[in-house]
C-alpha cells in the first residue's frame, strides 16, 4: 500500500513537472513573439511609407508580413490556451463545478482536439517535407521566397500547441480524478 502511494506521488511529480515545463516553454515563446509583432509592424510601416510617400511599393513586404503573421498566429495558439483565452460557448459550462468542466474538457479533447492536432501535425509535416524536397517557392510576389522554412515554422507552432494541449489535458484529468486543480 505504501509503495503504491509512492508511485502515485512520483507520477504526480512527473506530470506536474511536465505541465510546468510546457508552461515555461510557452511563456518563453510568447516573449519572443512580441518581438515578431514589432517586426511585423515595422515591415508594414516600411511598405506603407514606400508605397504612399515614395510611390515605390516593395516586392517583399506582402509575403514577409503573411509569413510573420502565420508564425505569430500558430505559435500564439499555445499561449492563448495557457491563458484560457480561446473562445468557447460557455452558457452551461461556466455554471458547472470544476470536476464537471474537467470531464467535458477531457471528453472533448479525446474526441476532437487530439485527433485534430494529429491531423494538423501530420499534414503540415508532409507539406513541409515536400517543400524542402522540391524547393517550393511562395509565388504571390516577384520575391519568390522559399516556402519550406515558413511551413516548418508552422508545424513547430502546431507541435507547441499540441504540447500545451497535452499539458491542459493532464491538468483537466487531474482535476477530474482529484477534484482539485494541479498546483
C-alpha positions as CSV (number, residue, x, y, z in Angstrom):
1,X,0.0,0.0,0.0
2,X,2.8,2.4,0.9
3,X,4.6,1.5,-2.3
4,X,1.5,2.3,-4.4
5,X,1.2,5.7,-2.7
6,X,4.9,6.5,-3.5
7,X,4.3,5.6,-7.2
8,X,1.3,7.9,-7.3
9,X,3.2,10.7,-5.7
10,X,6.1,10.2,-8.2
11,X,3.6,10.1,-11.1
12,X,2.1,13.4,-9.8
13,X,5.5,15.0,-9.6
14,X,6.3,13.9,-13.2
15,X,3.0,15.2,-14.5
16,X,3.4,18.4,-12.6
17,X,6.9,18.8,-13.9
18,X,5.7,18.2,-17.5
19,X,2.9,20.7,-17.2
20,X,5.1,23.4,-15.6
21,X,7.8,22.8,-18.2
22,X,5.4,23.2,-21.1
23,X,4.0,26.3,-19.4
24,X,7.5,27.7,-19.1
25,X,8.3,26.9,-22.7
26,X,5.1,28.6,-23.8
27,X,5.9,31.7,-21.8
28,X,9.3,31.9,-23.4
29,X,7.9,31.6,-26.9
30,X,5.4,34.3,-26.1
31,X,8.2,36.6,-25.0
32,X,9.9,36.0,-28.4
33,X,6.6,36.5,-30.3
34,X,6.2,40.1,-29.0
35,X,9.3,40.9,-31.0
36,X,7.9,39.3,-34.1
37,X,4.9,41.5,-33.7
38,X,7.2,44.5,-33.7
39,X,8.9,43.1,-36.8
40,X,5.5,42.8,-38.5
41,X,4.7,46.4,-37.6
42,X,8.0,47.6,-39.0
43,X,7.5,45.6,-42.2
44,X,4.0,47.1,-42.7
45,X,5.3,50.6,-41.8
46,X,8.1,50.3,-44.5
47,X,5.5,49.1,-47.0
48,X,3.1,52.0,-46.3
49,X,5.8,54.6,-46.5
50,X,7.4,53.1,-49.6
51,X,4.0,52.9,-51.3
52,X,2.3,56.1,-50.4
53,X,5.1,58.5,-49.7
54,X,7.7,57.4,-52.4
55,X,5.2,55.8,-54.8
56,X,7.6,52.7,-54.9
57,X,5.9,49.7,-53.3
58,X,8.2,46.9,-52.0
59,X,8.2,43.5,-53.6
60,X,8.8,41.6,-50.4
61,X,6.6,43.2,-47.7
62,X,3.4,41.3,-48.6
63,X,4.8,37.8,-48.3
64,X,7.0,38.8,-45.3
65,X,4.0,40.1,-43.4
66,X,2.0,37.0,-44.2
67,X,4.8,34.7,-43.0
68,X,5.3,36.7,-39.8
69,X,1.5,36.8,-39.2
70,X,1.3,33.0,-39.8
71,X,4.1,32.3,-37.3
72,X,2.7,34.7,-34.7
73,X,-0.7,33.1,-35.1
74,X,0.3,29.5,-34.9
75,X,2.9,29.9,-32.2
76,X,0.5,32.1,-30.2
77,X,-2.2,29.4,-30.0
78,X,-0.3,27.7,-27.2
79,X,0.0,30.9,-25.1
80,X,-3.7,31.7,-25.7
81,X,-4.6,28.2,-24.5
82,X,-2.3,28.6,-21.4
83,X,-4.2,31.8,-20.6
84,X,-7.6,30.1,-21.3
85,X,-8.2,32.7,-23.9
86,X,-9.8,30.7,-26.7
87,X,-13.4,31.4,-27.4
88,X,-16.0,28.9,-26.3
89,X,-19.7,28.9,-25.8
90,X,-19.9,28.5,-22.1
91,X,-23.5,29.2,-21.2
92,X,-23.8,26.0,-19.2
93,X,-20.0,25.2,-18.9
94,X,-19.3,28.1,-16.7
95,X,-22.1,27.0,-14.3
96,X,-20.5,23.6,-13.7
97,X,-18.2,22.8,-10.9
98,X,-14.5,22.3,-11.7
99,X,-14.9,18.5,-11.9
100,X,-17.8,18.9,-14.4
101,X,-15.8,21.3,-16.6
102,X,-12.8,18.9,-16.4
103,X,-15.0,16.0,-17.5
104,X,-16.2,17.9,-20.5
105,X,-12.7,19.1,-21.4
106,X,-11.2,15.6,-21.1
107,X,-14.0,14.0,-23.2
108,X,-13.9,16.7,-26.0
109,X,-10.1,16.6,-26.0
110,X,-10.1,12.9,-26.7
111,X,-12.9,13.0,-29.2
112,X,-12.0,16.1,-31.2
113,X,-8.9,18.1,-30.1
114,X,-6.2,15.3,-30.1
115,X,-7.3,13.9,-33.4
116,X,-7.3,17.4,-35.0
117,X,-3.8,18.1,-33.6
118,X,-2.6,14.8,-35.1
119,X,-4.1,15.7,-38.5
120,X,-2.6,19.2,-38.4
121,X,0.9,18.0,-37.5
122,X,0.8,15.1,-39.9
123,X,-0.5,17.1,-42.9
124,X,1.7,20.1,-42.1
125,X,4.8,17.9,-41.7
126,X,4.1,16.2,-45.1
127,X,3.7,19.6,-46.7
128,X,6.9,21.0,-45.1
129,X,8.9,17.9,-46.2
130,X,7.5,18.2,-49.7
131,X,8.5,21.9,-49.7
132,X,12.0,21.1,-48.6
133,X,12.3,18.2,-51.2
134,X,11.0,20.2,-54.2
135,X,12.4,23.7,-53.3
136,X,8.9,25.1,-53.4
137,X,8.7,28.9,-53.6
138,X,5.9,31.2,-52.5
139,X,4.6,32.8,-55.6
140,X,2.5,35.8,-54.5
141,X,5.1,38.3,-55.5
142,X,8.3,38.7,-57.5
143,X,10.4,38.0,-54.4
144,X,9.7,34.2,-54.5
145,X,11.0,33.3,-51.1
146,X,11.4,29.6,-50.2
147,X,8.3,28.1,-48.6
148,X,9.9,25.3,-46.6
149,X,11.2,27.4,-43.7
150,X,7.8,29.0,-43.2
151,X,6.0,25.7,-43.5
152,X,8.4,24.2,-41.0
153,X,7.8,27.0,-38.5
154,X,4.0,26.4,-38.9
155,X,4.5,22.8,-38.0
156,X,6.6,23.8,-35.0
157,X,3.7,26.0,-33.9
158,X,1.3,23.1,-34.2
159,X,3.7,21.0,-32.1
160,X,3.9,23.7,-29.4
161,X,0.1,24.0,-29.4
162,X,-0.1,20.2,-29.1
163,X,2.3,20.2,-26.1
164,X,0.2,22.9,-24.4
165,X,-3.0,20.9,-25.2
166,X,-1.5,17.8,-23.6
167,X,-0.5,19.8,-20.6
168,X,-4.0,21.2,-20.4
169,X,-5.4,17.6,-20.7
170,X,-3.1,16.4,-17.8
171,X,-4.4,19.3,-15.7
172,X,-8.0,18.5,-16.5
173,X,-7.5,14.8,-15.9
174,X,-6.0,15.6,-12.6
175,X,-9.0,17.9,-11.7
176,X,-11.4,15.1,-12.8
177,X,-9.7,12.5,-10.7
178,X,-8.8,14.6,-7.6
179,X,-11.5,17.3,-7.8
180,X,-8.8,20.0,-7.3
181,X,-6.5,22.0,-9.5
182,X,-3.0,20.9,-10.1
183,X,-0.6,23.4,-8.5
